Amino acid sequence: MEAPLHRRKAEFFKTLGHPARIRILELLAERDHAVHELLEQIDIGPSNLSQQLAVLRRHALVVSHRQGNEVLYSLGMPEVARLLEVARSIVEHPDAADALVPEVENTRHTGPSTPTSETRLTPPPRN
């Protein structure tokens, strides 16, 4: 029996849950790229890039084809480019600007390392 749609969607979004994978898909939305071109654009090592491409291939988000001596990667489905455009409009929306700050930046604080009842119950300020 096939998993319910909401579970398949959750697995799909987990696949997109790595910054390098998002960047790979963004680059491939522009045009096909060889591995060496992706390495020039993404700040990861060759083995990490290979792992990320494998995850994307397993989920049919990217496909590869040979052109001469090079293997080129492209999007597995054009809908991925549209999804990236929608995601960009969501994260750049003014109402989402504060809520979607990268987690690394959210961890910079000078308060206690564990939330107190006071900090836990205080909602974030609304702009």
C-alpha positions in Angstrom: 0.0 0.0 0.0 1.3 3.4 -0.9 2.0 5.9 1.9 -0.6 8.7 2.4 0.1 11.9 0.4 0.9 14.0 3.4 3.7 11.5 4.3 5.1 11.5 0.8 5.1 15.3 0.8 6.9 15.3 4.1 9.6 12.9 2.7 9.9 15.1 -0.4 10.5 18.2 1.8 13.0 16.4 3.9 14.9 15.7 0.6 15.0 19.5 0.1 16.2 20.1 3.7 19.9 20.6 3.0 21.2 24.0 1.8 23.6 22.3 -0.7 20.7 20.4 -2.3 18.7 23.6 -2.7 21.7 25.4 -4.2 22.3 22.4 -6.6 18.7 22.6 -7.7 18.8 26.4 -8.1 21.8 26.1 -10.4 20.3 23.3 -12.4 17.1 25.4 -12.8 19.2 27.8 -14.8 20.9 25.2 -17.0 22.6 21.8 -17.0 25.9 21.7 -15.1 28.9 19.4 -15.0 30.1 18.3 -11.6 33.2 20.6 -11.8 30.9 23.6 -12.5 28.7 22.7 -9.5 31.8 22.5 -7.3 32.9 26.0 -8.4 29.5 27.4 -7.4 28.9 25.5 -4.1 31.1 25.6 -1.1 31.4 21.8 -0.5 33.9 19.1 -1.3 33.6 16.6 -4.2 32.5 13.7 -2.0 29.8 15.8 -0.3 28.6 17.0 -3.7 28.5 13.4 -4.9 26.4 12.4 -1.8 24.0 15.3 -2.3 23.6 14.5 -6.0 22.9 10.9 -5.1 20.1 11.9 -2.7 18.6 14.1 -5.4 18.9 11.4 -8.1 17.2 8.8 -5.8 14.2 11.1 -5.5 14.2 11.8 -9.3 14.9 15.5 -8.7 18.0 15.4 -10.9 19.1 13.2 -13.8 22.4 12.8 -15.4 23.5 12.3 -19.0 26.8 12.1 -20.7 28.0 14.7 -23.1 31.4 13.8 -24.6 33.7 13.2 -21.6 31.5 15.0 -19.1 28.5 13.9 -17.1 25.9 16.7 -17.0 23.2 17.1 -14.4 19.8 18.6 -15.0 16.5 18.9 -13.2 14.5 15.7 -13.2 11.2 17.6 -13.6 10.5 21.2 -14.5 8.1 21.6 -11.6 11.2 21.8 -9.3 12.1 25.1 -10.8 8.6 26.5 -10.1 8.8 25.2 -6.6 12.1 27.0 -6.0 10.5 30.2 -7.3 7.5 29.9 -4.9 9.9 29.1 -2.0 11.8 32.2 -2.8 8.7 34.4 -2.8 7.7 32.9 0.5 11.0 33.4 2.3 11.4 36.9 0.9 7.9 37.9 1.9 8.1 40.7 4.5 6.0 38.9 7.0 8.3 35.9 6.9 11.6 37.8 7.1 12.0 37.5 10.9 10.5 34.1 11.2 12.8 32.5 8.7 16.1 33.7 10.0 18.7 30.8 9.7 18.9 28.8 12.9 22.6 29.7 13.3 21.7 33.3 13.7 18.8 32.5 16.1 21.2 30.8 18.5 23.2 34.0 19.1 22.0 35.3 22.4 23.3 36.4 25.7 20.5 35.0 27.9 20.5 31.7 29.8 21.3 28.5 27.8 18.0 26.9 28.6 14.7 28.9 28.4 13.2 30.0 31.6 9.4 30.1 32.1 9.6 33.8 31.4 11.4 33.4 28.0 9.3 30.4 27.0 6.0 32.2 27.5 6.9 35.4 25.9 5.7 35.5 22.3 8.0 37.1 19.6 7.3 40.7 18.9 5.0 41.5 16.0 6.1 44.1 13.5 
